Amino acid sequence: VRPGSRVGLHMSRSLALLPALFGILRAGGVCVPVDPEDPAERRATILEYSGATIVVTERALLDGPAPDGTRQLAVEDLLDEAAAPLTEPVELAPDALAFIFYTSGSTGTPKGVMLTHRALLSGQRWLQRTFPLETGDRQLLRTTLSITNLVREVFWPVLSGGTVVIVPPGDHKDPDRLVELINSGSVTTLMVVPALLSGILENPGFAANTSLKYVFCSSDVMPGALPEKYFATGLSARLFNVYGLTEALYSTYWECLPGAVYDGFVPVGHPAELTPRILDADLGPVPPGETGELCLAGVGMAEGYDRLPRLTAEKFADTDGGRVFRTGDLARQSEDGRLELLGRMDDQVKIAGYRVELGEVEARLLEVPGVTGAVASGLRGAGGHQRLVAHLTCDGEPPTAAAIRAHLGDRLPYYMVPAAFTVIDAIPLTHNGKVDRRSLHELPGAHLELAEDYTAARNELESYLCALWAETLDLPAVGIHDNFFALGGDSIQGFLISAKANRDGIGLSATQVFATPTVAETAAFMAAQGDTGPAPAGSLDPQGFTLAEEDLAAVRAAAADPDGIETVYPLTEMQKGMLFHSLLDPDSGVYFEQF
């Protein structure tokens, strides 16, 4: 690897990821992250477009897709070699490339965003000035490799003398598992999408956390009700809504305060490392309070798109006030500098925290046999969770939802596969001939995922599960044979179902929701385990949990009011941990009782 060499980084989250990442940059290479969870075709496309001739990977992924002539190296083998370390630093110009991150492209293929060492360092310095980390602080690394949160979750703590707590592969979307890792790992800094934070808040163990200092929500709009739900837990960690893009990482931020009320969505706030400017169609400034395009300027901006000069010139424009990145977001800025986002100017949406160019999804939909027209769009539910949906026109018998998903799943990341498909007679157009996306959701059509006959619940447990699924998936009704994934369910919603069921006294894991994806299957499994439905409010079935009579007698003998003790129950695992820490250091103040 030489300065400027493009090196693919094809690894899962692990301890070996850090030496691989730092080694590439230390040698002067340009890191091209490739997510192992992406389909093989997409991974191969990214490596080919980037021009990477070397891929640093792990032994388990050595058979991963790569263009002919690409050399794949397992990081385990590199770490085992007795290679001599670099004797002196590699000299690099500040504007030398550090990363190329590939994002969804409107033409149907990913586009590479080029980030320099200067831009990345500027962003990390701003983070440390604004949200100081100290030696010993711990940042949770839960991001996937292919998005720029990787930079924030690795370099910020490392450059500040902190620690990176790595989430094992497969656990990064599980709210309950994340709560375990946050609490057991004494994490101080957490970055999540709003929908995932909402799921985390359903876990009562999160309210017991004492280590967190900062909680950041990013990559999607924050529903106005989320801060109230967060502060109701009693957590002392500060909560921020942050806005940024791959091309402009640290754009704006807003601190949510207890008691504040937000209509609709939380503001994106005030300027961060970059300087926001609201400009008109001619790239001139608009007065405060008026709507325009949000543009960003500053050192931390990307250089442009790799080998796409026309797109770079279009999105990175020269103005009287200097070079700006045109976000495509409509916004307005108040007299005090506060920013409010008002929607998009183009065909781009955020799904599960990822930026999705609808054109790329539509191009793949048109490859499906029988599909003659396709329009993808984002549909936001009442809780603020946005789903990707598709409206199709077809020639003759339409394909099944399963067939469409199978085709897309081999070519696109999971978050770019629509949750629902509706067949319509014709795609509506505006008066100037453009697709009228706003009217799509009002059109009658055949919902492919609901094509089977509806079957109502047959007992109390099935009725409960049908209602729970319908509430979480924002659907009017769910039948017992409807498939969770065909209804548009995703991993976050699966974990929300699990959290709500456990809250109601039903032991249902998200893994089980995925393994038995119909209400009928899930109910049958639960019935076999002895679950018959939610427990009545305020009830507790102590069967199987009471201790022996001699234990009860011993407790009564030591109690100040023996007659006031009716029975005794064993401690839960969490209570055992609380007791251990309290006995180990009674003056620590880690836990306290509040009446």
C-alpha positions as CSV (number, residue, x, y, z in Angstrom):
1,V,0.0,0.0,0.0
2,R,1.4,3.4,-1.1
3,P,0.1,6.9,-0.5
4,G,-3.0,7.3,-2.6
5,S,-3.6,3.5,-3.1
6,R,-7.2,2.6,-2.9
7,V,-7.8,-0.2,-0.4
8,G,-11.1,-2.0,0.2
9,L,-12.0,-2.6,3.8
10,H,-14.4,-5.6,3.8
11,M,-14.8,-6.6,7.5
12,S,-17.4,-7.0,10.2
13,R,-17.2,-5.2,13.5
14,S,-14.5,-6.7,15.6
15,L,-11.3,-5.8,17.5
16,A,-9.4,-6.6,14.3
17,L,-11.3,-3.8,12.5
18,L,-9.3,-1.0,14.2
19,P,-5.8,-2.1,13.3
20,A,-6.9,-2.7,9.7
21,L,-8.5,0.7,9.5
22,F,-5.6,2.6,11.1
23,G,-3.1,0.5,9.2
24,I,-4.6,1.5,5.8
25,L,-4.6,5.2,6.7
26,R,-1.1,5.0,8.4
27,A,0.3,3.7,5.1
28,G,-1.3,6.6,3.2
29,G,-4.0,4.5,1.6
30,V,-7.5,5.6,0.7
31,C,-10.0,3.4,2.7
32,V,-13.0,2.2,0.7
33,P,-15.4,0.6,3.2
34,V,-17.5,-2.3,1.9
35,D,-20.3,-3.7,4.1
36,P,-20.3,-7.5,4.4
37,E,-24.1,-7.3,4.9
38,D,-24.7,-5.8,1.4
39,P,-25.5,-8.1,-1.5
40,A,-22.5,-9.6,-3.3
41,E,-23.3,-7.8,-6.6
42,R,-23.3,-4.4,-4.8
43,R,-20.0,-5.2,-3.0
44,A,-18.3,-6.2,-6.3
45,T,-19.6,-3.0,-8.0
46,I,-18.2,-0.8,-5.3
47,L,-14.8,-2.4,-5.5
48,E,-14.8,-2.2,-9.3
49,Y,-15.9,1.4,-9.4
50,S,-13.4,2.5,-6.7
51,G,-10.4,1.0,-8.5
52,A,-9.3,-0.8,-5.3
53,T,-6.6,-3.4,-6.2
54,I,-6.2,-4.6,-2.6
55,V,-8.9,-5.6,-0.1
56,V,-8.2,-6.0,3.6
57,T,-10.7,-8.5,4.9
58,E,-11.0,-11.4,7.4
59,R,-10.5,-15.1,6.9
60,A,-14.2,-15.8,7.0
61,L,-14.8,-13.4,4.1
62,L,-11.9,-14.3,1.9
63,D,-14.3,-15.8,-0.7
64,G,-16.2,-12.5,-0.9
65,P,-16.9,-10.9,-4.3
66,A,-14.0,-8.9,-5.9
67,P,-13.1,-7.9,-9.4
68,D,-10.5,-10.0,-11.3
69,G,-6.9,-9.1,-10.3
70,T,-7.9,-7.8,-6.8
71,R,-5.7,-9.1,-4.0
72,Q,-7.5,-10.1,-0.8
73,L,-5.6,-10.1,2.5
74,A,-6.9,-11.5,5.8
75,V,-6.2,-9.1,8.6
76,E,-5.6,-12.1,10.9
77,D,-2.7,-13.2,8.7
78,L,-1.3,-9.6,8.6
79,L,-1.4,-9.4,12.4
80,D,0.4,-12.8,12.7
81,E,3.2,-11.7,10.4
82,A,6.4,-10.4,12.0
83,A,6.4,-7.4,9.7
84,A,8.7,-4.5,10.5
85,P,6.7,-1.3,11.6
86,L,7.0,1.9,9.6
87,T,10.1,3.7,10.7
88,E,8.7,7.1,10.0
89,P,5.4,8.7,9.3
90,V,4.2,8.7,5.7
91,E,4.1,12.3,4.4
92,L,0.6,13.3,3.2
93,A,-0.9,16.6,2.1
94,P,-3.8,17.7,4.3
95,D,-6.1,17.5,1.3
96,A,-5.1,13.9,0.5
97,L,-8.0,11.5,0.4
98,A,-8.7,9.4,3.5
99,F,-12.0,7.7,2.6
100,I,-14.4,7.0,-0.3
101,F,-17.8,6.2,1.1
102,Y,-20.3,4.8,-1.4
103,T,-24.0,5.9,-1.2
104,S,-27.1,5.2,-3.1
105,G,-27.0,6.8,-6.6
106,S,-30.0,8.2,-8.6
107,T,-28.7,6.5,-11.8
108,G,-29.1,3.0,-10.4
109,T,-25.4,2.6,-9.3
110,P,-23.7,3.7,-6.1
111,K,-21.6,6.9,-6.1
112,G,-18.4,7.5,-4.2
113,V,-18.1,10.5,-1.8
114,M,-14.4,11.5,-1.4
115,L,-13.4,12.7,2.1
116,T,-10.0,14.2,2.9
117,H,-7.8,14.0,6.0
118,R,-8.3,17.7,6.5
119,A,-12.1,17.5,6.5
120,L,-12.2,14.5,8.8
121,L,-9.8,16.1,11.3
122,S,-11.7,19.3,11.3
123,G,-14.9,17.4,12.2
124,Q,-13.3,15.5,15.0
125,R,-11.9,18.7,16.5
126,W,-15.3,20.3,16.5
127,L,-16.9,17.3,18.2
128,Q,-14.3,17.4,20.9
129,R,-14.7,21.1,21.5
130,T,-18.4,20.9,21.6
131,F,-18.9,17.6,23.5
132,P,-15.7,17.1,25.4
133,L,-14.7,13.4,26.0
134,E,-12.2,12.5,28.7
135,T,-9.8,9.7,29.1
136,G,-11.9,6.7,30.0
137,D,-15.0,7.8,28.1
138,R,-16.5,5.0,26.0
139,Q,-18.2,5.3,22.6
140,L,-20.4,2.5,21.3
141,L,-19.4,1.3,17.8
142,R,-22.6,0.0,16.3
143,T,-22.6,1.5,12.8
144,T,-22.3,-0.6,9.7
145,L,-19.0,-0.2,7.8
146,S,-20.5,1.6,4.8
147,I,-21.7,4.9,6.4
148,T,-19.7,7.8,7.8
149,N,-20.8,7.3,11.4
150,L,-17.8,4.9,11.3
151,V,-15.5,7.9,11.4
152,R,-17.3,9.5,14.4
153,E,-17.6,6.2,16.4
154,V,-13.9,5.3,15.9
155,F,-11.8,8.4,15.6
156,W,-13.5,10.7,18.1
157,P,-13.0,8.4,21.1
158,V,-9.5,7.3,20.0
159,L,-8.2,10.8,19.4
160,S,-9.7,11.9,22.8
161,G,-8.1,9.1,24.8
162,G,-11.3,7.2,25.1
163,T,-12.4,3.6,24.4
164,V,-14.4,2.0,21.6
165,V,-17.0,-0.5,22.8
166,I,-17.7,-2.8,19.8
167,V,-21.1,-4.2,19.1
168,P,-20.9,-7.8,17.8
169,P,-22.1,-8.4,14.3
170,G,-25.9,-8.9,14.2
171,D,-26.6,-7.1,17.4
172,H,-26.5,-3.5,16.2
173,K,-30.3,-3.4,15.5
174,D,-31.4,-5.2,18.6
175,P,-32.6,-2.7,21.3
176,D,-32.5,-5.2,24.1
177,R,-29.0,-6.4,23.3
178,L,-27.8,-2.8,22.9
179,V,-29.1,-1.9,26.4
180,E,-27.1,-4.8,27.8
181,L,-23.9,-3.7,26.0
182,I,-24.4,0.0,27.0
183,N,-25.0,-0.9,30.7
184,S,-22.4,-3.6,31.0
185,G,-19.8,-1.7,29.0
186,S,-20.3,1.6,30.9
187,V,-20.8,3.4,27.6
188,T,-20.8,7.2,27.8
189,T,-21.6,8.2,24.2
190,L,-24.3,6.7,22.1
191,M,-25.3,7.5,18.5
192,V,-28.6,5.9,17.1
193,V,-31.3,6.6,14.7
194,P,-34.6,7.9,16.3
195,A,-36.6,4.7,15.6
196,L,-33.9,2.6,17.4
197,L,-33.8,4.9,20.4
198,S,-37.6,4.6,20.6
199,G,-37.1,0.8,20.8
200,I,-34.3,1.1,23.4
201,L,-36.6,3.2,25.6
202,E,-39.1,0.3,25.8
203,N,-36.5,-1.7,27.8
204,P,-36.8,-0.8,31.5
205,G,-33.1,-1.6,32.0
206,F,-32.1,1.5,30.0
207,A,-33.6,3.8,32.7
208,A,-31.2,2.2,35.2
209,N,-28.2,3.4,33.2
210,T,-25.7,5.6,35.1
211,S,-22.8,5.9,32.6
212,L,-24.2,7.8,29.6
213,K,-23.2,11.4,29.1
214,Y,-24.4,12.0,25.6
215,V,-27.1,10.5,23.5
216,F,-27.2,11.6,19.8
217,C,-30.0,10.9,17.3
218,S,-29.0,11.3,13.7
219,S,-29.7,10.0,10.1
220,D,-33.4,10.7,10.2
221,V,-35.9,13.2,11.5
222,M,-36.6,13.0,15.3
223,P,-40.4,12.8,16.2
224,G,-41.4,15.5,18.5
225,A,-42.7,13.0,21.1
226,L,-39.4,11.2,21.4
227,P,-37.6,13.7,23.8
228,E,-40.5,13.5,26.3
229,K,-40.4,9.7,26.2
230,Y,-36.6,9.9,26.7
231,F,-36.7,12.2,29.7
232,A,-39.5,10.3,31.3
233,T,-37.0,7.6,32.1
234,G,-35.1,9.9,34.4
235,L,-31.8,9.6,32.6
236,S,-29.4,12.4,33.1
237,A,-27.5,12.0,29.8
238,R,-27.9,15.0,27.5
239,L,-30.0,14.3,24.3
240,F,-29.1,15.9,20.9
241,N,-30.7,15.9,17.5
242,V,-27.9,16.1,14.9
243,Y,-28.0,16.6,11.2
244,G,-25.4,15.7,8.7
245,L,-24.7,14.0,5.4
246,T,-22.0,11.9,3.9
247,E,-20.8,14.9,2.0
248,A,-21.1,17.2,5.0
249,L,-20.8,15.3,8.3
250,Y,-21.3,17.9,11.0
251,S,-23.8,20.3,9.8
252,T,-26.2,21.3,12.6
253,Y,-27.3,20.1,16.1
254,W,-30.0,20.8,18.6
255,E,-30.1,20.0,22.3
256,C,-33.4,18.6,23.6
257,L,-34.3,19.8,27.1
258,P,-36.7,18.3,29.6
259,G,-40.1,19.9,29.4
260,A,-39.7,21.3,25.9
261,V,-42.6,20.6,23.6
262,Y,-42.1,20.1,19.8
263,D,-44.8,20.1,17.2
264,G,-44.2,17.5,14.5
265,F,-40.5,17.0,14.5
266,V,-37.5,18.3,16.6
267,P,-35.6,21.1,14.9
268,V,-32.2,20.3,13.5
269,G,-30.9,23.4,15.3
270,H,-27.9,25.6,15.1
271,P,-24.7,25.6,13.0
272,A,-22.2,22.9,13.9
273,E,-18.7,22.5,12.3
274,L,-20.1,23.6,8.9
275,T,-21.9,26.9,8.1
276,P,-25.4,26.5,6.8
277,R,-26.7,29.0,4.2
278,I,-30.3,29.1,2.9
279,L,-30.1,30.0,-0.9
280,D,-32.6,30.5,-3.7
281,A,-32.5,28.9,-7.1
282,D,-29.8,31.3,-8.3
283,L,-27.7,30.5,-5.2
284,G,-28.4,33.9,-3.7
285,P,-29.3,34.3,0.0
286,V,-32.9,34.4,1.1
287,P,-34.1,36.5,4.0
288,P,-34.5,35.0,7.5
289,G,-37.8,33.0,7.8
290,E,-38.1,32.4,4.1
291,T,-37.7,29.0,2.5
292,G,-34.8,28.0,0.3
293,E,-32.3,25.2,-0.3
294,L,-30.0,24.3,2.6
295,C,-26.4,24.6,1.5
296,L,-23.3,24.0,3.6
297,A,-19.8,25.5,3.6
298,G,-16.7,24.8,5.5
299,V,-13.5,22.8,5.9
300,G,-15.3,19.6,6.8
301,M,-17.1,19.3,3.5
302,A,-16.4,16.4,1.0
303,E,-14.2,17.0,-2.1
304,G,-16.9,15.7,-4.4
305,Y,-17.9,12.4,-6.1
306,D,-15.2,10.0,-7.4
307,R,-14.8,10.3,-11.2
308,L,-18.2,12.0,-11.6
309,P,-17.2,15.6,-12.5
310,R,-20.7,16.6,-13.8
311,L,-22.4,15.5,-10.6
312,T,-19.7,17.1,-8.5
313,A,-20.1,20.4,-10.3
314,E,-23.9,20.2,-9.9
315,K,-23.8,19.5,-6.1
316,F,-20.7,21.4,-5.1
317,A,-21.3,24.9,-6.4
318,D,-19.2,28.1,-6.3
319,T,-21.1,31.1,-5.0
320,D,-20.3,34.6,-4.0
321,G,-19.8,33.4,-0.5
322,G,-17.5,30.5,-1.5
323,R,-17.9,26.8,-2.4
324,V,-21.0,25.1,-0.9
325,F,-22.6,21.7,-0.9
326,R,-26.2,21.7,-2.1
327,T,-28.1,19.3,0.2
328,G,-31.4,19.2,-1.8
329,D,-33.2,19.8,1.5
330,L,-35.7,22.7,1.8
331,A,-35.2,24.7,5.0
332,R,-35.7,28.1,6.6
333,Q,-33.6,29.9,9.2
334,S,-35.0,32.1,12.0
335,E,-33.5,35.4,13.1
336,D,-31.6,33.6,15.9
337,G,-30.0,31.1,13.5
338,R,-32.2,28.1,14.3
339,L,-32.8,25.8,11.3
340,E,-35.9,23.9,10.4
341,L,-36.1,21.3,7.6
342,L,-39.2,21.3,5.4
343,G,-38.7,18.4,3.1
344,R,-36.7,17.4,-0.1
345,M,-36.3,19.0,-3.4
346,D,-35.4,15.8,-5.2
347,D,-36.2,12.0,-5.1
348,Q,-34.2,11.1,-2.0
349,V,-35.4,9.6,1.3
350,K,-33.9,8.4,4.6
351,I,-34.8,4.8,5.4
352,A,-33.6,3.3,8.7
353,G,-31.0,6.0,8.8
354,Y,-29.6,5.3,5.3
355,R,-29.9,7.7,2.4
356,V,-31.8,6.1,-0.5
357,E,-32.0,7.5,-4.0
358,L,-35.4,6.4,-5.3
359,G,-34.1,6.2,-8.8
360,E,-31.8,3.3,-7.9
361,V,-34.7,1.3,-6.4
362,E,-36.9,2.0,-9.4
363,A,-34.3,0.9,-11.9
364,R,-34.0,-2.5,-10.1
365,L,-37.9,-2.8,-9.9
366,L,-38.1,-2.4,-13.7
367,E,-35.8,-5.4,-14.1
368,V,-38.5,-7.6,-12.6
369,P,-40.4,-9.6,-15.3
370,G,-43.9,-8.3,-15.8
371,V,-43.3,-4.8,-14.2
372,T,-43.8,-2.0,-16.8
373,G,-43.6,1.0,-14.5
374,A,-42.3,1.6,-11.0
375,V,-42.3,4.5,-8.5
376,A,-40.6,4.2,-5.1
377,S,-41.4,6.7,-2.3
378,G,-41.1,7.1,1.5
379,L,-44.2,6.7,3.6
380,R,-44.0,8.0,7.2
381,G,-46.3,6.5,9.9
382,A,-47.8,8.2,12.8
383,G,-44.8,7.4,15.0
384,G,-42.4,9.0,12.7
385,H,-40.9,5.7,11.3
386,Q,-40.5,6.0,7.5
387,R,-40.9,2.9,5.3
388,L,-40.0,2.5,1.6
389,V,-43.0,1.6,-0.5
390,A,-43.4,0.9,-4.3
391,H,-46.2,1.5,-6.7
392,L,-46.1,-0.6,-9.8
393,T,-47.8,-1.0,-13.2
394,C,-47.7,-4.5,-14.6
395,D,-48.3,-6.3,-17.9
396,G,-50.8,-9.1,-17.2
397,E,-50.5,-11.1,-14.0
398,P,-48.4,-9.1,-11.5
399,P,-45.4,-10.9,-9.9
400,T,-45.7,-11.9,-6.3
401,A,-44.3,-9.8,-3.5
402,A,-42.0,-12.7,-2.6
403,A,-40.6,-12.8,-6.2
404,I,-39.9,-9.0,-6.2
405,R,-38.2,-9.2,-2.9
406,A,-36.0,-12.1,-4.0
407,H,-34.9,-10.2,-7.1
408,L,-34.2,-7.0,-5.2
409,G,-32.5,-8.8,-2.2
410,D,-29.8,-10.2,-4.5
411,R,-29.0,-6.7,-5.8
412,L,-29.7,-4.1,-3.1
413,P,-29.1,-3.7,0.6
414,Y,-32.0,-4.7,2.8
415,Y,-33.0,-1.1,3.6
416,M,-33.5,-0.4,-0.2
417,V,-36.0,-3.2,-0.6
418,P,-39.5,-1.7,-0.4
419,A,-41.7,-2.8,2.5
420,A,-44.9,-2.9,0.5
421,F,-45.9,-3.1,-3.2
422,T,-49.1,-1.8,-4.7
423,V,-50.2,-2.4,-8.3
424,I,-52.0,0.5,-9.8
425,D,-53.6,1.1,-13.2
426,A,-51.4,4.0,-14.2
427,I,-48.7,6.2,-12.7
428,P,-50.1,9.7,-11.9
429,L,-48.4,12.7,-13.4
430,T,-48.4,16.4,-12.6
431,H,-49.3,19.1,-15.1
432,N,-45.7,19.3,-16.2
433,G,-45.3,15.6,-16.8
434,K,-43.5,14.6,-13.6
435,V,-44.5,11.8,-11.3
436,D,-47.1,13.0,-8.8
437,R,-45.7,11.2,-5.8
438,R,-48.0,12.9,-3.3
439,S,-51.2,11.4,-4.9
440,L,-49.8,7.9,-5.1
441,H,-50.8,6.9,-1.6
442,E,-54.4,7.9,-2.2
443,L,-54.8,5.7,-5.3
444,P,-56.7,2.4,-5.1
445,G,-54.7,-0.6,-6.0
446,A,-53.9,-4.2,-5.2
447,H,-51.5,-4.7,-2.3
448,L,-49.4,-7.7,-3.3
449,E,-48.4,-8.5,0.3
450,L,-52.1,-8.7,1.3
451,A,-53.2,-10.8,-1.7
452,E,-54.1,-13.8,0.5
453,D,-57.5,-14.1,2.1
454,Y,-57.8,-12.5,5.5
455,T,-58.1,-14.9,8.4
456,A,-59.3,-13.4,11.7
457,A,-57.9,-14.4,15.1
458,R,-59.3,-17.5,16.7
459,N,-58.4,-16.9,20.4
460,E,-57.3,-14.3,22.9
461,L,-53.6,-14.7,22.2
462,E,-54.0,-14.4,18.5
463,S,-56.2,-11.4,18.9
464,Y,-53.6,-9.7,21.1
465,L,-50.8,-10.4,18.6
466,C,-52.8,-9.2,15.6
467,A,-53.6,-6.0,17.4
468,L,-49.9,-5.6,18.4
469,W,-48.7,-6.1,14.9
470,A,-51.3,-3.8,13.4
471,E,-50.3,-1.1,15.9
472,T,-46.6,-1.4,15.3
473,L,-46.8,-1.7,11.5
474,D,-49.4,1.1,11.3
475,L,-52.0,-1.1,9.5
476,P,-55.8,-1.2,9.9
477,A,-55.8,-5.0,10.5
478,V,-53.6,-8.0,10.4
479,G,-54.7,-11.6,9.8
480,I,-53.2,-14.6,11.5
481,H,-51.6,-15.8,8.2
482,D,-50.1,-12.5,7.1
483,N,-46.4,-12.5,6.9
484,F,-44.6,-10.0,9.1
485,F,-42.0,-9.2,6.4
486,A,-44.5,-9.1,3.6
487,L,-46.5,-6.5,5.7
488,G,-43.4,-4.3,5.7
489,G,-42.0,-5.3,9.0
490,D,-38.3,-4.7,9.6
491,S,-35.8,-5.4,12.3
492,I,-36.5,-2.3,14.4
493,Q,-40.3,-3.0,14.3
494,G,-39.7,-6.6,15.2
495,F,-37.8,-5.5,18.3
496,L,-40.6,-3.0,19.1
497,I,-43.1,-5.9,19.0
498,S,-40.9,-7.9,21.4
499,A,-40.5,-5.0,23.8
500,K,-44.2,-4.2,23.9
501,A,-45.1,-7.9,24.4
502,N,-42.6,-8.2,27.3
503,R,-44.0,-5.1,28.8
504,D,-47.4,-6.8,28.8
505,G,-46.1,-9.9,30.5
506,I,-45.6,-12.0,27.4
507,G,-42.1,-13.5,26.9
508,L,-41.6,-13.0,23.2
509,S,-38.2,-12.3,21.7
510,A,-37.5,-10.5,18.4
511,T,-35.7,-13.5,17.2
512,Q,-38.9,-15.5,17.6
513,V,-40.9,-12.9,15.7
514,F,-38.4,-13.4,12.8
515,A,-38.4,-17.2,13.1
516,T,-42.2,-17.5,13.1
517,P,-43.3,-14.5,10.9
518,T,-47.1,-15.1,11.1
519,V,-49.4,-14.5,14.0
520,A,-50.6,-18.1,13.8
521,E,-47.0,-19.5,13.9
522,T,-46.0,-17.2,16.8
523,A,-49.1,-17.9,18.8
524,A,-48.7,-21.7,18.4
525,F,-45.1,-21.5,19.6
526,M,-46.0,-19.3,22.6
527,A,-48.9,-21.6,23.5
528,A,-46.5,-24.6,23.5
529,Q,-44.4,-22.6,26.0
530,G,-47.3,-22.0,28.2
531,D,-48.1,-18.4,27.2
532,T,-51.9,-17.8,26.7
533,G,-52.0,-14.0,26.5
534,P,-51.1,-10.8,28.3
535,A,-51.3,-10.7,32.1
536,P,-54.1,-8.6,33.5
537,A,-53.0,-5.2,34.7
538,G,-51.5,-5.3,38.1
539,S,-51.5,-9.1,38.3
540,L,-48.5,-11.4,39.1
541,D,-48.4,-15.1,38.8
542,P,-45.8,-16.2,41.4
543,Q,-46.0,-19.9,40.4
544,G,-42.5,-21.3,40.0
545,F,-40.9,-18.2,41.6
546,T,-41.7,-18.5,45.3
547,L,-39.0,-19.7,47.6
548,A,-39.1,-22.6,50.1
549,E,-40.9,-22.2,53.5
550,E,-37.6,-22.3,55.4
551,D,-36.5,-19.2,53.3
552,L,-39.7,-17.4,54.2
553,A,-39.3,-18.3,57.8
554,A,-35.7,-17.0,57.8
555,V,-36.7,-13.7,56.3
556,R,-39.6,-13.2,58.7
557,A,-37.2,-14.0,61.7
558,A,-34.9,-11.1,60.6
559,A,-37.7,-8.7,59.7
560,A,-38.9,-5.8,61.9
561,D,-42.5,-6.6,60.9
562,P,-42.7,-10.3,60.3
563,D,-46.5,-10.3,59.9
564,G,-46.2,-7.8,57.0
565,I,-44.3,-10.3,54.8
566,E,-46.6,-12.4,52.8
567,T,-44.1,-14.3,50.6
568,V,-40.6,-14.1,49.2
569,Y,-39.4,-14.1,45.6
570,P,-35.9,-14.7,44.2
571,L,-34.0,-11.8,42.8
572,T,-33.8,-11.2,39.0
573,E,-30.4,-11.1,37.3
574,M,-30.6,-7.3,37.2
575,Q,-31.5,-7.1,40.9
576,K,-28.6,-9.4,41.8
577,G,-26.2,-7.0,39.9
578,M,-27.7,-4.0,41.7
579,L,-27.2,-5.8,45.1
580,F,-23.7,-6.8,44.3
581,H,-22.6,-3.2,43.4
582,S,-24.3,-1.8,46.4
583,L,-22.6,-4.2,48.8
584,L,-19.3,-3.8,47.1
585,D,-19.3,0.0,47.5
586,P,-22.2,1.2,49.7
587,D,-21.2,4.8,49.3
588,S,-21.0,4.8,45.5
589,G,-24.4,6.2,44.9
590,V,-24.7,4.1,41.7
591,Y,-28.3,3.0,42.8
592,F,-30.8,4.8,45.0
593,E,-34.4,4.4,45.9
594,Q,-36.9,7.1,44.9
595,F,-40.3,7.3,46.6
